[in-house]
Amino acid sequence: MTDEAAAPPESPPPPPPESGVDWWAELRGLAAMLLAVVIFHSFIAKPFYIPSISMMPNLLVGDRLVVSKYPYGWSWVSASFHVLPRGERRVLPGVPQYGDIVIAVPPDRDEDYIKRVIALPGDRIAVIHGQIILNGKLVPQEAEPPVQIPVDPQLSCDGAPCYDAFERYRTRLTDGREVYELPAFRETLPNGASYVIVDHTDQPLDNYPETLVPEGHVFLMGDNRDHSADSRAPIEEKGLGGPVPLANVGGRAEFLTFSLDGSETLNPATWWSSLRKGRAWTRLRPEIRRQPAATSPQER
């Protein structure tokens, strides 16, 4: 009886070759994602942050909103970060409506301003004692209950805290909160676009000589009429220096996503408590009302 030779033990299969990270593929994927974001921001919609009080009471410091980029066509200003050279050419041009809230870039700086469309191409506009005269007719303003703006260190008036400007309107509510109760008026434009403005003092921008808005331009103003560097303000005072070319208008404000009151810190636990209630998803298109009879500036 012969012993069968023992079969040699099977050797384990060789381990699969270690595959390294394909950094080139990762970079291409990242670049494609960034390109998609830039294209979306340039042609469709882009988020914006409100840093100033010029559109108060309708927009507050700390509001986050979405601006659609396509309603008036595309131009140099549509590109993210304003990297294109300035020019007057527009693709698929459109004209805003009275009362639209738009993003515009001043003629001397690559900054985004947010203002309201008050006059359209071909209109004649003047301001007397704070009241708009559009094509020879007074734009109606109706007194509204004072708007309540929380006393907030974020409020900045022309680069300085608003304490001095608003101090006489400070009051304490029954729940202990301190607010500024500011004089408010409802303004209604010829198409019925209606919105509330704040006008609390006499100042140089309350008077503006009659101006013809050229073709391809719009006249813009802030809802906080006493603290807005808009079409009424000269360029050297950081204003828009008159009617704004539509090529410099980069989109229309559509809705708020959320709003923070400034109390948040780097600690995520503070973010929820700093949310302003009731502002998320607020629509920013103006309300449409029948235009009331106008009153003279002296009757306000």
C-alpha positions as a Markdown table, in Angstrom:
| # | Residue | x | y | z |
|---|---|---|---|---|
| 1 | Met | 0.0 | 0.0 | 0.0 |
| 2 | Thr | 1.6 | 3.1 | -1.2 |
| 3 | Asp | 1.2 | 6.5 | 0.4 |
| 4 | Glu | -0.3 | 9.1 | -1.9 |
| 5 | Ala | 1.8 | 12.2 | -2.2 |
| 6 | Ala | 0.3 | 15.0 | -0.2 |
| 7 | Ala | -1.1 | 17.7 | -2.5 |
| 8 | Pro | 0.7 | 21.0 | -2.0 |
| 9 | Pro | -1.4 | 23.5 | -0.1 |
| 10 | Glu | -3.1 | 26.0 | -2.4 |
| 11 | Ser | -1.5 | 29.4 | -2.2 |
| 12 | Pro | -3.9 | 32.3 | -1.3 |
| 13 | Pro | -4.9 | 34.5 | -4.2 |
| 14 | Pro | -2.7 | 37.6 | -4.6 |
| 15 | Pro | -4.3 | 40.6 | -3.0 |
| 16 | Pro | -5.9 | 43.0 | -5.4 |
| 17 | Pro | -3.6 | 45.9 | -6.4 |
| 18 | Glu | -4.1 | 48.9 | -4.2 |
| 19 | Ser | -6.0 | 51.6 | -6.1 |
| 20 | Gly | -4.9 | 55.1 | -5.3 |
| 21 | Val | -7.2 | 58.1 | -5.4 |
| 22 | Asp | -7.8 | 59.5 | -8.9 |
| 23 | Trp | -7.1 | 63.1 | -8.0 |
| 24 | Trp | -7.5 | 64.2 | -11.6 |
| 25 | Ala | -11.0 | 62.8 | -11.7 |
| 26 | Glu | -11.8 | 64.4 | -8.3 |
| 27 | Leu | -10.6 | 67.8 | -9.5 |
| 28 | Arg | -12.6 | 67.5 | -12.7 |
| 29 | Gly | -15.7 | 66.7 | -10.7 |
| 30 | Leu | -15.2 | 69.6 | -8.4 |
| 31 | Ala | -14.6 | 72.0 | -11.3 |
| 32 | Ala | -17.7 | 70.8 | -13.0 |
| 33 | Met | -19.7 | 71.4 | -9.8 |
| 34 | Leu | -18.3 | 74.9 | -9.4 |
| 35 | Leu | -19.0 | 75.7 | -13.0 |
| 36 | Ala | -22.6 | 74.5 | -12.7 |
| 37 | Val | -23.0 | 76.8 | -9.6 |
| 38 | Val | -21.5 | 79.8 | -11.5 |
| 39 | Ile | -23.8 | 79.2 | -14.5 |
| 40 | Phe | -26.9 | 78.8 | -12.3 |
| 41 | His | -26.0 | 82.0 | -10.3 |
| 42 | Ser | -25.3 | 83.9 | -13.6 |
| 43 | Phe | -28.4 | 82.9 | -15.6 |
| 44 | Ile | -31.1 | 81.6 | -13.3 |
| 45 | Ala | -31.0 | 82.8 | -9.6 |
| 46 | Lys | -28.6 | 83.8 | -6.9 |
| 47 | Pro | -28.8 | 84.3 | -3.1 |
| 48 | Phe | -28.2 | 87.8 | -1.6 |
| 49 | Tyr | -27.7 | 89.2 | 1.8 |
| 50 | Ile | -29.1 | 92.5 | 3.0 |
| 51 | Pro | -26.3 | 94.6 | 4.8 |
| 52 | Ser | -28.0 | 98.0 | 5.1 |
| 53 | Ile | -31.3 | 99.7 | 6.1 |
| 54 | Ser | -31.9 | 101.4 | 2.7 |
| 55 | Met | -35.0 | 99.1 | 2.0 |
| 56 | Met | -36.4 | 99.1 | 5.5 |
| 57 | Pro | -39.1 | 98.3 | 6.5 |
| 58 | Asn | -39.6 | 95.8 | 3.7 |
| 59 | Leu | -36.0 | 94.4 | 3.9 |
| 60 | Leu | -34.1 | 94.3 | 7.1 |
| 61 | Val | -30.4 | 93.9 | 7.8 |
| 62 | Gly | -29.7 | 90.2 | 8.0 |
| 63 | Asp | -32.4 | 89.1 | 5.5 |
| 64 | Arg | -31.4 | 86.5 | 3.0 |
| 65 | Leu | -33.2 | 86.5 | -0.3 |
| 66 | Val | -33.2 | 85.0 | -3.8 |
| 67 | Val | -32.8 | 87.1 | -6.9 |
| 68 | Ser | -33.9 | 85.8 | -10.3 |
| 69 | Lys | -31.4 | 86.7 | -13.0 |
| 70 | Tyr | -33.5 | 86.3 | -16.2 |
| 71 | Pro | -36.6 | 88.7 | -16.0 |
| 72 | Tyr | -34.8 | 91.6 | -17.7 |
| 73 | Gly | -32.4 | 89.7 | -19.9 |
| 74 | Trp | -28.7 | 89.2 | -19.4 |
| 75 | Ser | -25.8 | 91.6 | -19.6 |
| 76 | Trp | -22.3 | 92.1 | -18.1 |
| 77 | Val | -23.8 | 92.4 | -14.7 |
| 78 | Ser | -25.4 | 89.0 | -14.8 |
| 79 | Ala | -22.1 | 87.2 | -14.3 |
| 80 | Ser | -21.2 | 86.2 | -10.8 |
| 81 | Phe | -18.6 | 88.4 | -9.2 |
| 82 | His | -18.9 | 90.9 | -12.1 |
| 83 | Val | -15.9 | 89.6 | -13.9 |
| 84 | Leu | -17.0 | 90.7 | -17.4 |
| 85 | Pro | -16.2 | 94.2 | -18.8 |
| 86 | Arg | -19.0 | 96.7 | -18.6 |
| 87 | Gly | -21.1 | 97.4 | -21.6 |
| 88 | Glu | -24.6 | 98.3 | -22.8 |
| 89 | Arg | -25.4 | 95.1 | -24.7 |
| 90 | Arg | -28.2 | 92.9 | -23.3 |
| 91 | Val | -29.4 | 89.5 | -24.4 |
| 92 | Leu | -33.2 | 89.0 | -24.5 |
| 93 | Pro | -33.8 | 92.4 | -22.9 |
| 94 | Gly | -36.8 | 93.1 | -20.8 |
| 95 | Val | -38.1 | 96.2 | -18.8 |
| 96 | Pro | -39.0 | 96.1 | -15.1 |
| 97 | Gln | -42.4 | 97.0 | -13.9 |
| 98 | Tyr | -43.2 | 99.8 | -11.4 |
| 99 | Gly | -42.5 | 98.6 | -7.9 |
| 100 | Asp | -40.1 | 95.8 | -8.7 |
| 101 | Ile | -37.2 | 95.4 | -6.2 |
| 102 | Val | -34.0 | 95.0 | -8.3 |
| 103 | Ile | -30.3 | 94.5 | -7.9 |
| 104 | Ala | -28.3 | 97.3 | -9.5 |
| 105 | Val | -24.6 | 98.2 | -9.8 |
| 106 | Pro | -23.5 | 101.8 | -9.5 |
| 107 | Pro | -21.4 | 103.3 | -12.3 |
| 108 | Asp | -18.2 | 103.6 | -10.4 |
| 109 | Arg | -18.1 | 100.5 | -8.2 |
| 110 | Asp | -18.6 | 96.8 | -8.5 |
| 111 | Glu | -21.1 | 96.6 | -5.6 |
| 112 | Asp | -24.7 | 95.3 | -5.6 |
| 113 | Tyr | -27.3 | 97.8 | -4.5 |
| 114 | Ile | -30.9 | 96.7 | -3.9 |
| 115 | Lys | -33.6 | 99.3 | -4.7 |
| 116 | Arg | -37.2 | 99.7 | -6.0 |
| 117 | Val | -38.1 | 100.7 | -9.5 |
| 118 | Ile | -40.0 | 104.0 | -9.3 |
| 119 | Ala | -39.8 | 105.3 | -12.9 |
| 120 | Leu | -39.5 | 103.6 | -16.3 |
| 121 | Pro | -37.9 | 104.6 | -19.6 |
| 122 | Gly | -39.5 | 107.8 | -20.9 |
| 123 | Asp | -41.0 | 108.9 | -17.6 |
| 124 | Arg | -40.5 | 112.3 | -16.1 |
| 125 | Ile | -39.8 | 112.1 | -12.3 |
| 126 | Ala | -39.3 | 114.7 | -9.6 |
| 127 | Val | -39.4 | 114.6 | -5.8 |
| 128 | Ile | -40.9 | 117.5 | -3.8 |
| 129 | His | -40.9 | 117.5 | 0.0 |
| 130 | Gly | -40.4 | 113.7 | -0.1 |
| 131 | Gln | -43.3 | 113.0 | -2.4 |
| 132 | Ile | -42.8 | 111.7 | -6.0 |
| 133 | Ile | -44.2 | 113.5 | -9.0 |
| 134 | Leu | -44.4 | 111.1 | -11.9 |
| 135 | Asn | -45.2 | 112.4 | -15.4 |
| 136 | Gly | -46.7 | 115.6 | -13.7 |
| 137 | Lys | -48.9 | 113.7 | -11.3 |
| 138 | Leu | -48.4 | 113.1 | -7.6 |
| 139 | Val | -47.8 | 109.5 | -6.6 |
| 140 | Pro | -50.3 | 108.9 | -3.8 |
| 141 | Gln | -49.0 | 108.4 | -0.3 |
| 142 | Glu | -51.3 | 107.4 | 2.6 |
| 143 | Ala | -50.3 | 107.5 | 6.2 |
| 144 | Glu | -49.8 | 104.1 | 7.8 |
| 145 | Pro | -49.4 | 103.1 | 11.4 |
| 146 | Pro | -45.8 | 103.5 | 12.5 |
| 147 | Val | -43.6 | 100.5 | 11.6 |
| 148 | Gln | -41.8 | 98.9 | 14.6 |
| 149 | Ile | -38.1 | 98.2 | 14.0 |
| 150 | Pro | -36.3 | 96.4 | 16.8 |
| 151 | Val | -33.5 | 98.4 | 18.4 |
| 152 | Asp | -30.6 | 96.5 | 16.9 |
| 153 | Pro | -26.8 | 97.3 | 16.8 |
| 154 | Gln | -26.8 | 96.1 | 13.2 |
| 155 | Leu | -28.8 | 99.2 | 12.1 |
| 156 | Ser | -26.4 | 101.5 | 10.3 |
| 157 | Cys | -27.3 | 105.0 | 9.0 |
| 158 | Asp | -24.8 | 106.2 | 6.4 |
| 159 | Gly | -22.1 | 104.2 | 8.0 |
| 160 | Ala | -22.8 | 105.2 | 11.6 |
| 161 | Pro | -25.2 | 103.7 | 14.2 |
| 162 | Cys | -28.8 | 104.8 | 13.9 |
| 163 | Tyr | -29.2 | 105.7 | 17.6 |
| 164 | Asp | -29.0 | 109.4 | 16.9 |
| 165 | Ala | -31.2 | 109.3 | 13.8 |
| 166 | Phe | -33.9 | 107.2 | 15.4 |
| 167 | Glu | -33.6 | 108.0 | 19.1 |
| 168 | Arg | -36.7 | 110.1 | 19.4 |
| 169 | Tyr | -38.8 | 107.2 | 18.0 |
| 170 | Arg | -37.5 | 104.6 | 20.6 |
| 171 | Thr | -40.2 | 103.1 | 22.8 |
| 172 | Arg | -40.5 | 100.0 | 25.0 |
| 173 | Leu | -43.4 | 97.6 | 24.3 |
| 174 | Thr | -45.5 | 95.9 | 26.9 |
| 175 | Asp | -43.5 | 92.7 | 26.5 |
| 176 | Gly | -40.2 | 94.6 | 27.3 |
| 177 | Arg | -38.8 | 94.8 | 23.8 |
| 178 | Glu | -37.4 | 98.1 | 22.7 |
| 179 | Val | -38.3 | 99.2 | 19.2 |
| 180 | Tyr | -38.2 | 102.3 | 17.0 |
| 181 | Glu | -41.7 | 103.4 | 15.9 |
| 182 | Leu | -41.0 | 105.1 | 12.6 |
| 183 | Pro | -43.4 | 107.2 | 10.5 |
| 184 | Ala | -44.7 | 105.1 | 7.6 |
| 185 | Phe | -46.6 | 105.8 | 4.4 |
| 186 | Arg | -48.1 | 103.6 | 1.7 |
| 187 | Glu | -47.0 | 104.5 | -1.7 |
| 188 | Thr | -48.9 | 103.3 | -4.8 |
| 189 | Leu | -47.5 | 103.6 | -8.3 |
| 190 | Pro | -49.5 | 104.0 | -11.6 |
| 191 | Asn | -49.7 | 100.2 | -12.1 |
| 192 | Gly | -51.1 | 99.7 | -8.6 |
| 193 | Ala | -47.9 | 98.4 | -7.1 |
| 194 | Ser | -48.2 | 99.3 | -3.4 |
| 195 | Tyr | -45.7 | 99.1 | -0.6 |
| 196 | Val | -44.8 | 100.8 | 2.7 |
| 197 | Ile | -42.0 | 103.4 | 3.0 |
| 198 | Val | -40.3 | 105.1 | 5.9 |
| 199 | Asp | -39.9 | 108.9 | 5.8 |
| 200 | His | -39.0 | 110.4 | 9.2 |
| 201 | Thr | -37.1 | 113.6 | 8.6 |
| 202 | Asp | -36.5 | 116.4 | 6.2 |
| 203 | Gln | -33.2 | 116.0 | 4.3 |
| 204 | Pro | -31.7 | 117.0 | 0.9 |
| 205 | Leu | -32.8 | 113.9 | -1.0 |
| 206 | Asp | -36.5 | 114.9 | -0.3 |
| 207 | Asn | -36.2 | 117.3 | -3.2 |
| 208 | Tyr | -35.0 | 116.2 | -6.7 |
| 209 | Pro | -35.4 | 118.3 | -9.9 |
| 210 | Glu | -37.6 | 116.9 | -12.7 |
| 211 | Thr | -35.6 | 114.4 | -14.8 |
| 212 | Leu | -36.4 | 112.5 | -17.9 |
| 213 | Val | -35.6 | 108.9 | -17.6 |
| 214 | Pro | -33.7 | 108.0 | -20.9 |
| 215 | Glu | -34.6 | 104.9 | -23.0 |
| 216 | Gly | -32.9 | 101.8 | -21.6 |
| 217 | His | -32.8 | 103.3 | -18.0 |
| 218 | Val | -34.8 | 103.1 | -14.8 |
| 219 | Phe | -35.0 | 105.4 | -11.8 |
| 220 | Leu | -34.5 | 103.6 | -8.5 |
| 221 | Met | -35.2 | 104.6 | -4.9 |
| 222 | Gly | -34.9 | 102.9 | -1.5 |
| 223 | Asp | -38.0 | 102.4 | 0.7 |
| 224 | Asn | -36.2 | 104.0 | 3.6 |
| 225 | Arg | -36.2 | 107.4 | 1.9 |
| 226 | Asp | -34.0 | 109.2 | 4.4 |
| 227 | His | -31.2 | 106.6 | 4.4 |
| 228 | Ser | -30.8 | 105.4 | 0.8 |
| 229 | Ala | -28.0 | 106.1 | -1.6 |
| 230 | Asp | -30.1 | 105.7 | -4.8 |
| 231 | Ser | -30.9 | 107.5 | -8.1 |
| 232 | Arg | -31.4 | 110.7 | -6.2 |
| 233 | Ala | -27.9 | 110.7 | -4.7 |
| 234 | Pro | -24.8 | 111.8 | -6.6 |
| 235 | Ile | -22.1 | 109.3 | -7.4 |
| 236 | Glu | -19.6 | 111.1 | -5.1 |
| 237 | Glu | -22.0 | 110.4 | -2.2 |
| 238 | Lys | -22.1 | 106.7 | -3.1 |
| 239 | Gly | -25.4 | 107.1 | -4.9 |
| 240 | Leu | -26.5 | 105.9 | -8.3 |
| 241 | Gly | -26.2 | 109.3 | -9.8 |
| 242 | Gly | -29.5 | 109.5 | -11.6 |
| 243 | Pro | -31.3 | 107.0 | -13.8 |
| 244 | Val | -29.6 | 103.6 | -14.0 |
| 245 | Pro | -28.9 | 101.8 | -17.3 |
| 246 | Leu | -30.8 | 98.5 | -17.6 |
| 247 | Ala | -27.5 | 96.8 | -18.5 |
| 248 | Asn | -26.5 | 97.6 | -14.9 |
| 249 | Val | -29.6 | 95.9 | -13.4 |
| 250 | Gly | -28.8 | 92.3 | -12.5 |
| 251 | Gly | -32.1 | 90.8 | -11.5 |
| 252 | Arg | -35.3 | 90.9 | -9.5 |
| 253 | Ala | -35.8 | 90.1 | -5.9 |
| 254 | Glu | -38.3 | 87.3 | -5.5 |
| 255 | Phe | -38.6 | 86.0 | -1.9 |
| 256 | Leu | -36.8 | 85.8 | 1.4 |
| 257 | Thr | -35.3 | 82.4 | 2.5 |
| 258 | Phe | -34.6 | 83.3 | 6.1 |
| 259 | Ser | -33.5 | 86.2 | 8.3 |
| 260 | Leu | -31.1 | 86.5 | 11.2 |
| 261 | Asp | -31.3 | 89.3 | 13.8 |
| 262 | Gly | -27.5 | 89.6 | 14.3 |
| 263 | Ser | -27.4 | 87.7 | 17.7 |
| 264 | Glu | -25.9 | 84.6 | 16.1 |
| 265 | Thr | -22.3 | 83.6 | 16.7 |
| 266 | Leu | -20.0 | 80.9 | 15.3 |
| 267 | Asn | -21.7 | 78.4 | 17.7 |
| 268 | Pro | -24.5 | 76.7 | 15.6 |
| 269 | Ala | -26.6 | 76.5 | 18.7 |
| 270 | Thr | -27.3 | 80.2 | 18.4 |
| 271 | Trp | -28.5 | 80.1 | 14.9 |
| 272 | Trp | -32.0 | 78.9 | 15.6 |
| 273 | Ser | -32.6 | 81.5 | 18.3 |
| 274 | Ser | -31.4 | 84.3 | 16.1 |
| 275 | Leu | -34.0 | 83.5 | 13.3 |
| 276 | Arg | -36.6 | 86.2 | 12.8 |
| 277 | Lys | -40.0 | 84.6 | 13.0 |
| 278 | Gly | -42.4 | 85.0 | 10.1 |
| 279 | Arg | -39.9 | 86.3 | 7.5 |
| 280 | Ala | -38.9 | 83.0 | 5.8 |
| 281 | Trp | -40.4 | 82.6 | 2.3 |
| 282 | Thr | -41.9 | 86.1 | 2.3 |
| 283 | Arg | -42.7 | 87.1 | -1.3 |
| 284 | Leu | -41.0 | 90.4 | -2.4 |
| 285 | Arg | -43.2 | 91.3 | -5.3 |
| 286 | Pro | -45.3 | 94.4 | -4.6 |
| 287 | Glu | -48.9 | 94.2 | -3.6 |
| 288 | Ile | -51.3 | 95.4 | -6.3 |
| 289 | Arg | -54.0 | 97.9 | -5.3 |
| 290 | Arg | -56.2 | 100.4 | -6.9 |
| 291 | Gln | -54.4 | 103.7 | -6.9 |
| 292 | Pro | -56.0 | 106.2 | -4.3 |
| 293 | Ala | -56.3 | 109.9 | -4.9 |
| 294 | Ala | -53.1 | 111.8 | -4.5 |
| 295 | Thr | -52.6 | 114.4 | -1.8 |
| 296 | Ser | -50.2 | 117.3 | -2.0 |
| 297 | Pro | -46.9 | 117.2 | -0.1 |
| 298 | Gln | -48.2 | 119.9 | 2.2 |
| 299 | Glu | -51.2 | 117.7 | 3.2 |
| 300 | Arg | -49.1 | 114.8 | 4.5 |
